[in-house]
């Protein structure tokens, strides 16, 4: 196997970083990339030069990730920045999301595809409102693995007592959240303690450093391999000499496992057939599972188009025009309106949707439900009921993140105004 093949076949972990302003997210990512030798020498020289010009005492690793000029000037992260690096064990995609309250929607966007979330806590400040907000969003988005990095341990003299206080403080709050696995790691991103290598300054900490945890955390069970779901994206008819009679249905598997010979049902028509073959990169495969992109050929000619879904007959999704969901409102131009009309995009299907009702808004600092103020503006999270112009085929978001999520689009401006998670 060539090096390229080995790299392509490597396991991929997507993770997001969150934390309050100045908790050190960008520095932590810079440290991970610096210590794993993922950056080029000219990049390093450039940030050393910039750090010197700014009068920073140490090399400012945050400059590696804060790409926008406004971010560099203000020393804050504004946009979601995606970074890529790899070690011999795994490939990584990092979504570096902003800490400010006014960028909650950016965090939702960055975290929506993540397997793991790193939440940073400043060891001097402990658990603050932003920590609670980011933890709630991680729980809402069903991120199964959360790592609490208690940063700036060098500024509290690497105190075990302070670390234990924060662990208890956070554990008390998190008991009300739905997080499958929580890991606490005391670090100093600035000096590299417990980031890539174990810290000699904290011999009392017996766990592994952050990078080792990222390389070894088990994410194989995160995807839904039980409920077979294949939203059809495209009907493939090449009309070429080689593939004269080819008719396949292309798309990305959203759950479960499909194999040639499987009995399948097509929604919404309800017609049944068997899988003749599954093609991937012009080769037939023996099985396909989430999140593979494939072309499925059926034994019978059935009228299938984009937005239809191929499923197994004995395990079907919910089919309904009434949707109960949690949404995060993105738009700064207008608020969510009861009886407001939007375009809904769910898997590969696009339909019209109307807001039937707003049940409550969530105070994401203390998790209280607010029923008295139903004015939903930018960055607000609320529970709503929608009615769609045609049935959707969905699972709850907790069961399947692909078939349980959607976006709402403004009909007139074509802007995405909300992201939703079906309850």
C-alpha positions as CSV (number, residue, x, y, z in Angstrom):
1,X,0.0,0.0,0.0
2,X,1.4,3.4,-0.9
3,X,1.7,6.2,1.6
4,X,-1.2,8.0,-0.2
5,X,-3.5,5.0,0.2
6,X,-2.6,4.7,3.9
7,X,-3.4,8.3,4.4
8,X,-6.7,8.0,2.5
9,X,-7.8,5.0,4.6
10,X,-6.9,6.6,7.9
11,X,-9.6,7.2,10.5
12,X,-10.9,10.8,10.6
13,X,-11.9,12.6,13.8
14,X,-13.8,15.9,13.5
15,X,-13.6,18.0,16.6
16,X,-14.7,21.5,17.6
17,X,-13.1,23.9,20.1
18,X,-15.2,26.2,22.2
19,X,-14.6,28.5,25.2
20,X,-14.9,32.0,26.3
21,X,-12.9,34.9,24.9
22,X,-9.2,34.6,25.8
23,X,-9.5,31.1,27.2
24,X,-6.8,30.1,24.7
25,X,-8.6,28.1,21.9
26,X,-6.5,29.5,19.1
27,X,-3.4,29.1,21.1
28,X,-4.3,25.4,21.9
29,X,-4.8,24.6,18.2
30,X,-1.6,26.5,17.3
31,X,0.2,24.4,20.0
32,X,-1.3,21.1,18.6
33,X,-0.1,22.0,15.1
34,X,3.2,23.3,16.3
35,X,4.1,20.3,18.4
36,X,2.9,17.8,15.8
37,X,5.1,19.6,13.3
38,X,2.1,20.3,11.0
39,X,3.2,23.8,10.1
40,X,5.8,24.9,7.6
41,X,8.9,26.7,8.6
42,X,8.0,29.8,6.7
43,X,4.7,29.9,8.6
44,X,6.6,29.6,11.9
45,X,9.0,32.3,10.9
46,X,6.0,34.6,9.9
47,X,4.3,34.2,13.3
48,X,7.6,34.6,15.2
49,X,8.1,37.9,13.3
50,X,4.5,39.0,14.0
51,X,4.8,38.1,17.7
52,X,8.0,40.1,18.0
53,X,6.3,43.1,16.2
54,X,3.4,42.9,18.6
55,X,5.7,42.8,21.6
56,X,4.5,39.3,22.7
57,X,6.7,37.6,25.3
58,X,6.3,34.2,23.7
59,X,5.6,33.0,20.1
60,X,1.9,33.8,19.7
61,X,0.6,30.5,18.4
62,X,-3.0,31.9,18.1
63,X,-1.8,33.8,15.0
64,X,-1.6,30.4,13.2
65,X,-5.4,30.1,13.3
66,X,-6.8,33.6,13.5
67,X,-6.9,34.2,9.7
68,X,-9.1,37.2,9.4
69,X,-7.4,40.6,9.8
70,X,-10.1,41.7,12.2
71,X,-9.4,38.6,14.3
72,X,-5.7,39.3,14.4
73,X,-6.2,43.0,15.2
74,X,-8.6,42.4,18.0
75,X,-6.9,39.2,19.2
76,X,-10.3,37.3,19.0
77,X,-11.8,34.5,16.8
78,X,-14.9,35.7,14.8
79,X,-15.4,33.2,12.0
80,X,-15.5,29.4,12.1
81,X,-12.0,28.4,10.8
82,X,-11.4,24.8,9.7
83,X,-7.9,23.4,10.2
84,X,-6.4,20.1,9.1
85,X,-3.6,18.0,10.6
86,X,-2.7,14.4,10.9
87,X,-0.5,12.1,13.1
88,X,0.5,8.6,12.2
89,X,-2.7,7.3,13.9
90,X,-5.4,9.6,12.7
91,X,-6.5,12.6,10.5
92,X,-8.2,15.5,12.1
93,X,-10.5,18.3,11.0
94,X,-10.8,21.1,13.6
95,X,-13.6,23.6,13.6
96,X,-12.3,26.6,15.6
97,X,-15.4,28.4,16.7
98,X,-15.8,31.8,18.3
99,X,-16.3,32.3,22.1
100,X,-18.4,35.5,22.0
101,X,-22.1,35.3,22.8
102,X,-23.0,37.1,19.6
103,X,-21.4,34.2,17.6
104,X,-23.5,31.4,19.1
105,X,-24.7,30.6,15.6
106,X,-21.1,30.2,14.3
107,X,-20.5,27.6,17.1
108,X,-23.7,25.7,16.1
109,X,-22.4,25.6,12.5
110,X,-18.9,24.4,13.4
111,X,-20.1,21.8,15.9
112,X,-22.9,20.3,13.8
113,X,-20.6,17.7,12.2
114,X,-18.2,17.1,15.1
115,X,-17.6,13.8,16.8
116,X,-15.9,15.5,19.8
117,X,-15.9,18.9,21.4
118,X,-13.1,20.5,23.4
119,X,-14.4,23.1,25.8
120,X,-11.7,25.3,27.4
121,X,-12.0,26.7,30.9
122,X,-9.6,29.3,32.3
123,X,-8.2,27.9,35.5
124,X,-8.4,31.3,37.1
125,X,-12.1,32.0,36.3
126,X,-13.5,28.4,36.5
127,X,-17.0,27.6,35.0
128,X,-18.6,30.7,33.7
129,X,-21.8,31.4,31.6
130,X,-20.0,30.8,28.3
131,X,-18.9,27.3,29.6
132,X,-22.5,26.5,30.3
133,X,-23.7,27.8,27.0
134,X,-21.1,25.8,25.0
135,X,-21.8,22.7,27.0
136,X,-25.5,23.0,26.4
137,X,-24.9,23.4,22.6
138,X,-22.6,20.4,22.6
139,X,-25.4,18.4,24.3
140,X,-28.1,19.8,22.0
141,X,-26.1,18.8,19.0
142,X,-25.5,15.3,20.4
143,X,-21.7,15.5,20.4
144,X,-21.0,12.3,22.3
145,X,-17.5,13.0,23.5
146,X,-16.7,16.2,25.4
147,X,-13.2,17.1,26.6
148,X,-12.9,19.8,29.3
149,X,-9.5,21.3,29.0
150,X,-8.7,23.3,32.1
151,X,-6.2,25.8,30.6
152,X,-3.7,28.3,32.0
153,X,-2.8,25.9,34.8
154,X,0.6,27.7,34.8
155,X,-1.2,30.8,36.2
156,X,-2.6,28.9,39.2
157,X,0.8,27.3,40.0
158,X,-0.4,23.9,38.5
159,X,-2.6,23.5,41.6
160,X,-4.3,20.1,41.9
161,X,-6.8,21.6,44.4
162,X,-7.9,24.3,41.9
163,X,-8.3,21.6,39.1
164,X,-10.5,19.5,41.4
165,X,-12.7,22.5,42.3
166,X,-13.4,23.1,38.6
167,X,-14.0,19.5,37.9
168,X,-16.7,19.4,40.6
169,X,-18.1,22.7,39.5
170,X,-18.6,21.5,36.0
171,X,-19.8,18.0,36.9
172,X,-22.6,19.6,39.0
173,X,-23.8,21.6,36.0
174,X,-23.3,18.8,33.4
175,X,-25.5,16.4,35.4
176,X,-28.5,18.1,33.7
177,X,-27.1,17.6,30.2
178,X,-27.1,14.7,27.8
179,X,-23.4,14.0,27.3
180,X,-22.2,10.4,26.9
181,X,-18.6,10.8,27.7
182,X,-16.7,13.6,29.6
183,X,-12.9,13.8,30.0
184,X,-11.1,16.4,32.1
185,X,-7.5,17.4,31.2
186,X,-5.4,20.1,33.0
187,X,-3.3,21.9,30.4
188,X,-1.2,25.0,29.6
189,X,-1.6,25.6,25.9
190,X,1.0,28.4,26.1
191,X,3.7,26.2,27.5
192,X,2.5,22.8,26.0
193,X,1.7,21.1,29.3
194,X,-0.4,17.9,28.7
195,X,-1.2,19.0,25.1
196,X,1.1,16.7,23.1
197,X,3.4,15.5,25.9
198,X,2.8,14.8,29.5
199,X,3.5,17.6,31.9
200,X,6.3,17.4,34.4
201,X,4.7,20.3,36.3
202,X,1.6,18.2,37.1
203,X,2.8,14.8,38.3
204,X,-0.5,14.5,40.2
205,X,-2.5,14.1,36.9
206,X,-2.6,10.5,35.9
207,X,-4.5,10.7,32.7
208,X,-3.2,11.0,29.1
209,X,-2.3,14.2,27.3
210,X,-4.9,15.7,25.0
211,X,-3.4,14.5,21.7
212,X,-3.2,10.9,22.9
213,X,-6.9,11.1,23.8
214,X,-7.8,12.6,20.4
215,X,-5.9,9.8,18.7
216,X,-7.5,7.0,20.7
217,X,-11.1,8.1,21.5
218,X,-13.4,5.4,20.0
219,X,-16.0,7.0,17.6
220,X,-16.9,3.8,15.7
221,X,-20.2,3.5,17.6
222,X,-21.3,7.1,17.0
223,X,-22.8,6.5,13.6
224,X,-26.1,4.8,13.3
225,X,-25.5,1.4,11.6
226,X,-28.9,0.1,12.5
227,X,-31.5,2.2,10.6
228,X,-30.8,1.9,6.8
229,X,-31.4,5.3,5.2
230,X,-30.3,6.4,1.7
231,X,-31.6,9.8,0.6
232,X,-31.4,9.9,-3.2
233,X,-29.4,12.9,-4.4
234,X,-29.1,12.2,-8.1
235,X,-30.3,9.7,-10.8
236,X,-27.2,8.6,-12.7
237,X,-27.8,8.0,-16.4
238,X,-24.4,8.3,-18.2
239,X,-25.7,7.8,-21.8
240,X,-22.2,6.6,-22.9
241,X,-21.2,3.5,-24.9
242,X,-19.7,1.8,-21.9
243,X,-22.6,2.4,-19.6
244,X,-25.4,2.4,-22.2
245,X,-28.2,0.9,-20.0
246,X,-26.9,2.1,-16.6
247,X,-29.4,3.6,-14.2
248,X,-28.1,4.2,-10.6
249,X,-29.2,6.3,-7.7
250,X,-26.4,8.4,-6.2
251,X,-26.2,9.8,-2.7
252,X,-24.6,9.5,0.7
253,X,-25.7,6.8,3.1
254,X,-27.2,8.5,6.1
255,X,-27.5,5.3,8.3
256,X,-27.4,1.5,8.4
257,X,-25.8,-0.9,6.0
258,X,-26.8,-1.8,2.5
259,X,-25.7,-5.0,0.5
260,X,-26.5,-6.3,-2.9
261,X,-29.6,-8.6,-2.7
262,X,-31.2,-6.6,0.2
263,X,-34.9,-6.0,-0.1
264,X,-35.6,-2.3,-0.1
265,X,-38.6,0.1,-0.1
266,X,-38.6,3.5,-1.8
267,X,-40.3,6.4,-0.1
268,X,-42.7,8.1,-0.7
269,X,-44.1,5.7,-3.4
270,X,-43.8,2.6,-1.1
271,X,-42.6,0.4,-4.1
272,X,-40.3,-2.5,-3.3
273,X,-37.3,-3.9,-5.1
274,X,-33.9,-5.6,-4.4
275,X,-30.5,-4.1,-4.7
276,X,-28.8,-5.4,-7.8
277,X,-25.4,-3.7,-7.1
278,X,-23.7,-0.9,-5.2
279,X,-21.0,1.1,-7.1
280,X,-18.3,3.3,-5.6
281,X,-15.6,4.9,-7.8
282,X,-16.6,2.6,-10.8
283,X,-16.1,-0.5,-8.7
284,X,-18.8,-2.7,-7.2
285,X,-18.7,-3.1,-3.4
286,X,-20.1,-5.9,-1.2
287,X,-21.6,-3.5,1.4
288,X,-22.0,0.2,2.0
289,X,-22.6,2.1,5.2
290,X,-22.7,5.7,6.6
291,X,-21.1,8.1,5.5
292,X,-20.1,6.4,2.2
293,X,-21.2,8.1,-1.1
294,X,-22.3,5.4,-3.5
295,X,-24.6,4.6,-6.5
296,X,-27.2,2.0,-5.8
297,X,-28.8,0.0,-8.7
298,X,-32.1,-1.8,-8.3
299,X,-33.5,-4.9,-10.0
300,X,-36.8,-3.1,-11.0
301,X,-37.3,0.1,-12.9
302,X,-39.0,2.3,-10.4
303,X,-39.7,6.1,-10.8
304,X,-37.2,7.6,-8.2
305,X,-36.0,11.1,-8.1
306,X,-34.0,13.5,-5.9
307,X,-35.5,13.8,-2.4
308,X,-36.8,10.2,-2.3
309,X,-35.4,7.8,0.2
310,X,-34.4,4.1,-0.1
311,X,-34.9,2.2,3.2
312,X,-35.4,-1.4,4.4
313,X,-39.0,-2.6,4.5
314,X,-39.0,-3.7,8.2
315,X,-37.2,-0.5,9.5
316,X,-38.7,2.7,8.2
317,X,-38.3,6.3,9.3
318,X,-41.2,8.5,10.5
319,X,-43.1,10.0,7.7
320,X,-45.0,13.2,8.5
321,X,-45.7,16.8,7.6
322,X,-45.7,17.9,11.3
323,X,-42.3,18.4,12.8
324,X,-41.4,19.1,16.4
325,X,-37.9,20.5,16.6
326,X,-35.3,22.6,18.5
327,X,-33.9,25.4,16.3
328,X,-31.1,27.9,16.5
329,X,-32.0,31.1,14.8
330,X,-29.2,32.5,12.6
331,X,-30.7,35.6,11.0
332,X,-29.8,39.1,12.2
333,X,-32.2,40.7,9.7
334,X,-35.5,39.4,11.1
335,X,-37.0,37.3,13.9
336,X,-38.8,34.0,13.8
337,X,-42.5,34.5,13.1
338,X,-45.4,32.3,14.0
339,X,-47.2,31.4,10.7
340,X,-43.9,32.6,9.0
341,X,-43.2,30.7,5.8
342,X,-39.8,29.3,4.9
343,X,-38.1,26.8,2.7
344,X,-37.0,23.6,4.6
345,X,-34.0,21.6,3.4
346,X,-33.9,18.1,4.9
347,X,-31.4,15.5,3.7
348,X,-31.8,15.8,-0.2
349,X,-35.4,17.0,0.0
350,X,-36.6,20.6,-0.3
351,X,-40.1,21.7,0.6
352,X,-42.0,24.7,2.0
353,X,-42.6,25.0,5.7
354,X,-44.8,27.1,8.0
355,X,-44.2,27.8,11.7
356,X,-47.3,26.5,13.4
357,X,-46.2,27.5,16.9
358,X,-43.3,28.5,19.2
359,X,-43.4,26.5,22.4
360,X,-40.6,28.1,24.4
361,X,-37.2,29.7,24.2
362,X,-34.2,28.3,26.1
363,X,-32.1,30.4,28.4
364,X,-28.9,28.7,27.5
365,X,-27.1,30.0,30.6
366,X,-29.2,28.1,33.1
367,X,-31.3,25.8,30.8
368,X,-34.6,27.3,31.9
369,X,-37.5,27.4,29.5
370,X,-38.9,30.9,28.8
371,X,-42.6,30.8,27.8
372,X,-43.3,34.4,28.5
373,X,-41.0,35.9,25.8
374,X,-41.3,34.1,22.5
375,X,-39.5,36.8,20.5
376,X,-36.8,34.6,18.7
377,X,-33.9,36.7,17.4
378,X,-30.3,35.9,16.3
379,X,-28.5,33.2,18.3
380,X,-31.7,32.2,20.2
381,X,-32.6,28.6,20.7
382,X,-36.2,27.6,20.8
383,X,-38.6,24.7,20.5
384,X,-41.0,25.1,17.5
385,X,-43.6,23.1,15.6
386,X,-43.5,23.2,11.8
387,X,-45.9,22.1,9.1
388,X,-44.3,21.1,5.7
389,X,-45.9,21.2,2.3
390,X,-45.1,17.5,1.7
391,X,-44.1,14.7,4.0
392,X,-40.5,14.4,5.2
393,X,-38.9,11.0,6.0
394,X,-37.0,11.5,9.3
395,X,-35.7,10.1,12.5
396,X,-35.2,11.9,15.8
397,X,-31.9,13.9,15.9
398,X,-30.8,11.8,18.9
399,X,-31.1,8.7,16.8
400,X,-29.6,10.0,13.5
401,X,-27.9,13.3,13.1
402,X,-28.3,13.2,9.2
403,X,-32.0,12.4,9.0
404,X,-32.8,14.3,12.2
405,X,-31.5,17.7,11.1
406,X,-32.6,20.4,8.7
407,X,-32.1,24.1,7.8
408,X,-34.7,26.8,7.2
409,X,-34.1,29.3,4.3
410,X,-35.7,32.7,3.8
411,X,-37.9,32.4,0.6
412,X,-37.0,35.9,-0.6
413,X,-33.3,36.4,0.3
414,X,-32.3,32.7,0.0
415,X,-30.3,33.1,3.2
416,X,-30.2,30.3,5.8
417,X,-32.1,31.6,8.8
418,X,-32.1,28.6,11.1
419,X,-30.7,25.1,11.8
420,X,-33.0,22.6,13.4
421,X,-32.9,19.3,15.3
422,X,-36.0,17.1,15.2
423,X,-37.1,15.9,18.6
